[in-house]
């Protein structure tokens, strides 16, 4: 179970949230041996990340933090299909922050979005469309800076060829796509079931780096996320993005937020390699990766396009940065590409961030989401933290 931790866990500042019996969601410092109660520093993840220097605040009180639970037992309970509610289990490490996502930030995934659109959400047409689009566009867009003069020249050419797309617009145009992936408090954490809409027949995981951003627009740390994508539903119409993205348990974040400090910074994030493993109960295995070094927009540019004079986030926000991973490996038939099956185990990992593992089910079969902001506030009042 310790593979959930970064390779340098002993010096990493890792923020967790754990559901404690009779207490509710508790903010914790995660270490390989145990979880330690951080309530004396901040009542919520959002409050901690709103501090000027959360790493310094933790350093000043670290030795006095009381132990909450043994890490091994918490991890073992977290991976159960239904955790034992009488014992602690991990939650997503964010709470009151809205969950935003930047889309079409890598060339590979951008081309797959164009293919989804051209195929009108029909997986059986994707292979032919992929060959047509790749033959014309190839990977020549990799070197283009979004919004640059060169990008506008390419746009004009693609319009002339009849291949322009709304996905290319946000991929190489000046404006990034930033949308609301999920509501505050709705993300699931390590070990939990992750949801696929039961109507979807063509879908995939999206392994991503997720930025933890303060109300002032400062990135305080990062974590891993799975921004589940329903390719058929969004492919039918981009106006169905809400149905394709925001469903019960369709957003996984975790296992921990790694805070920036002397050992880990945004430059490390820019070099992160994110690995994906999908293992099905049918024996199917798919592996892939996404490299932040290949992103077409710098993470701080994505933050600046999310929070600015036109839009504020008083509780901060979590921001998915997008992925270059776009699975095409056939699973249920030649030319059909990849789609999930119930029971798939999905692991998103990165050496400096640890590993986020979830099991796939349909959204309607997963325990409904009931613990929202009001429930958290009630629990904090009971603990005299508000």
N, C-alpha and C positions, 0 to 999 in steps of 0.2 A: 504493500500500500504506500510505502514511502516514495514511490516514483511520482506521486502527486506533487512532490516538492521540487523546487529548482535545484540544479546541481550545486549551487552555492548557498543552500538554505540556511546554513549556520550564520551567515552575515547578512541575509536578506530580511528586510522589514516587510512582513506579510500580514495583511489585514484580512480577517475572516469575519463572517457572521455565523453564529451557531444557534440553532433552536434549542433552548434549554427548558426542560419540563418545569411548568409552573411559572417560568419567567418570560417566555417568549423569545424573540430575537435578541441576541446579545452580541455586541461588538467585541471582537477578540483579536489578540495578537497570536498568530499561528507559528508554532515551532515544531520541529519533527517529533518532539516528545509529548507536547501538550498544547492546549489552548489556554490563554490567559485573559482574564476579564479586563477590558479597557474602558469600562463605564466611568471610571474616575477621570478619564481624559476627555471622552466625548460620548454622548448617548447614542449617536447614530453615525453611520458611515459618512453621510452627507455633512454632518457637523465636523467630523475629523478632517475631511478634505477641504473644508472651508477655511481651515486655519492657515496662517501664513507659512508655517514650517511644521507640518505634522510630524516629520521624522524627529525633529528636535524635541517636540513635546513628548513623544514616546520615549526617547533616550533619557529624558529627565526623570521619568517615573517607572521605567521598565522593571527595575529590581523590586518595586513594591506591588506589581500587578498580581492579584490572586489567581491561583490556578482554577480553571473551570472544569476541565476534563482531560483525560488521556487521549492523545491524538489517534492512536490505533483503534480504540473502541469507537470513536466518533466516525472515523472513515469506514469501519466495518458496518456501522448502522446506516451510514449515508448511502451506501451502494445497494441496499435492499430495495426491492421494487416498491415496498411500502415500509418505510422506516418505523421502528418501534418508537411510538410517541412518548414512551416513558423514559427514553434515553436521548442524549444529545445527538444532533445530526447537522451537517453543514447546510447553509443556505447560500444563495448568491451573495457576494461580498458588498454589493451596493444596496441601498434601500430607497431613500426619498428622491434620488436622482432620476429624472426622465432618461429613457434609453433611446438614444439617437443612433443613426447608422448612415455612413457615407457609402454610396453605391458607385459601381463602375469606375473604380480607382486603379484597376490593373488592366492592361491590354487584353490578356487572355480572357478574363471574365467579361470584359466589354464586348468582345467578339461573340461570346456565348449568349449575351443578352440580345445582340442583334439577331443571332440565329433563332433564339426563342421567339422573337417578334416576327421574323420572316416565316417561321414554321407555324405561327399562330397557336403555340402551345401544344402542338402535336408532335410527340417524341418520334413517331415513325417517319416524319419528314425531316428531322433534324440533320441526319447524315448528308442528304443531298444538298440541303441549304448550306451546311458547314463547308462542304467542298466548293460550292459556288462562291461563298463569301471569302473564304481563305484564299482562293485562287486570285481574287481581285485585290483584296486588302493585305493578305499575308500578315506578317508581324511588323510591317514597316511603320506602324504607329508608335512603336516602343520609344523611339527617340524624340517624339514630338512633345513639346511642352504645352500643356493645356492652356488655351487662351492666347497663344503666341500667333504671330503673323503667319508662320508656317502652318500652324494648325488650321487657320482660317482658309488658307490656300487648299489644304487637303479637304476641308469641308466643302468648298466650292466644287472641287473635282468629284467628290462622292455624290453630291446633289445632282450634278450633270449626268452621272452614271446611273442615277436612280437607286442608289444604295444608302442614301442618308437615313439616319435613324435617330430617334429621341435618345437612345443610349449613347450613340456617338456624340450627340450634342453635349451631354454631361461628362463624357469621357475625355474629349479634347477641347471642349468649349471653355469659356472663362469661369462659368459657374459650376460648382460641384453639386452633385445630388446629395442632399442631406434630408433624411426622412425620419419619422418617429417609428422605430422598430417595435417598441413595446412600452407599456405604461410603467411608471415607477412602482416598485415592489412586486412586479409580475415575473421577473426572471427566475429561473430555477438554477440551482447550484450543482456542485460536484455530486455525481452518483444518482441524481434524480432522473426520472423519465422525461424525455423531450418529445414534443408533439408534432405530428404531421396531420394536416387537415384530412379527414376521411374521404373527401371528394377528390383529393389529389392522386394522380397516377404517375406523375413525373416530378420528382423532387430530389433535393440533395442537401447535405450539410455545407456550411460555409465557415471554415476555420479562420478566425480573425483575431487580431490584436484589438483590445478595447481600451481606450483612454479614459482615465478617471479625472474629470475636469472640475475645477473649483468654480464658484459663482463669479469670480473675477476673470475666468478664462484661462487659468493657469493649470497645466497638466501636472497633477500631483503624483501620478503613478499609472500603472497599466495592469491589465489582466488578460485572460483569454476568453473568447466567446465563440458560440456557434449560432450564427444568424441563419436559421433554417430557411431554405428557399423552395417555394412551390413553383417550379418552372412552367407547368402547364397553366396554372391560374394567372400568373403574371404575364405569361406569353400571350394569352388571349387578349389581354388589355392591361396596359400599365395603370389604368384607373382602378384596377382590382388589387393594387399594391397592399392596401390595408388588409384584405382577406388573405392575401398571399403571405403576409409577414406577421401580423399580430393576432395570434391564436393562443389558446390555452397551452402553456408550457413550451411555446415555440421559440423561446429565447433562453439560452443557457449562458451563464457568465461565471467564471471562477478559475481555479478553486479559490485563489486569493488575489487581492490587489497588492502588487509589489510597489511600495512607495519609492520615489526617487530619493537617493541619498548619495553619499560619497562613493558608493560601490555600484550604483546603477542610475543611468540618466537617459535622456531622450536619444542621445547618440547610440546607446545600446539598443533602444527600441528600433531605430532605423535599420539596424543590422539583424533584427530577429528573424529566425527561420521557424516557421510554424509547420508542424507535421500533422497529418491526418491519418487515422486508421479506422476503417469501418470493417467490422467482422460480423457476418450474419449467422443466424442459427442454421442456415442452409449450407454453411461452409464457404460462402462467398467472402473474399477478402479484397478490399481496395485500399490502396495507400496513395497519398499525395502530399503536396507541400505548397507553401506559399512563402515568398521571401519579401520582407518589407523593403529590401533594397531595390525592388522592382516597381514600387508604387509610383504612380505618375504624378501624384500631388503629395507634397510633404505633409506629415501629420499635423504640424502646426498651422499649415494653410487650411486644412480641414476644420480645425478648431476655430480659426478666425472667420471662416465662412458660416460657422454655426452660431457663435456668440459674438455679438458686436453691437453697434448703436441701434440696430434694427430689431434685435432679439436678445432678451436677457433670460438667465436661468438662476433664480435666487437660491435654488437648492443644488446648483451645479448640475452636471449631466455625465452620462457614460456615452462614449462615442465609438461605435464599431468603425474600423478603418477600411473595411472591404477586403477582398481576397483575390488572389490570382488563380485560385484553384477552381476549375470548372470540369467536373467529371464527365468523361465520355465513354468509360469502360462499359461494354455491354453486360447486362445482368440477366434479363429475362428474355432475350432474343436478339438476333443479329440486327444491328442498326437501331436498336431501342435505347442504347445508352444506359446510364445508371439511374436507378431510383431506389429509394429505401424500401425495406420490408420490416414489418413489426418484429421487434426483438433484436434489431441491429444494435451492436455496441459501437459507439462513436467516441473516439478519443482525439482531442485537439491538444497538442503539446508543443512546448518550446523549452530549450534547456534552461533559460534564465527565468522562466515563468511557471514551470511545472506542467501538470497535465489535468485536463478537464475531461472527464468521462461521463457519458450519459447513455441511456438505453432508449431506443425509439419505440413509441406507441402512437396510436391515433389520439388526437386531442380530446375526443369525446370519451375515451376510456381512461384518461388520466384524472386523478383526483382534482376536482375543480379548485381554482384559485380563490381563497377566501380571506387570506391574511394580508390585508391592505394597509394603507396609511393610518386609518382610524384605529385598527387593531393594534398597530405598533404604538400609537400615541397612548392608548389605554394601558398597555403594558408598561410603558415608560413612566406613566403617572403612578402606577402601583409600586414601582421600584424607586419612587421619589427622585426620578431623574429629570422631571419637567416641573 
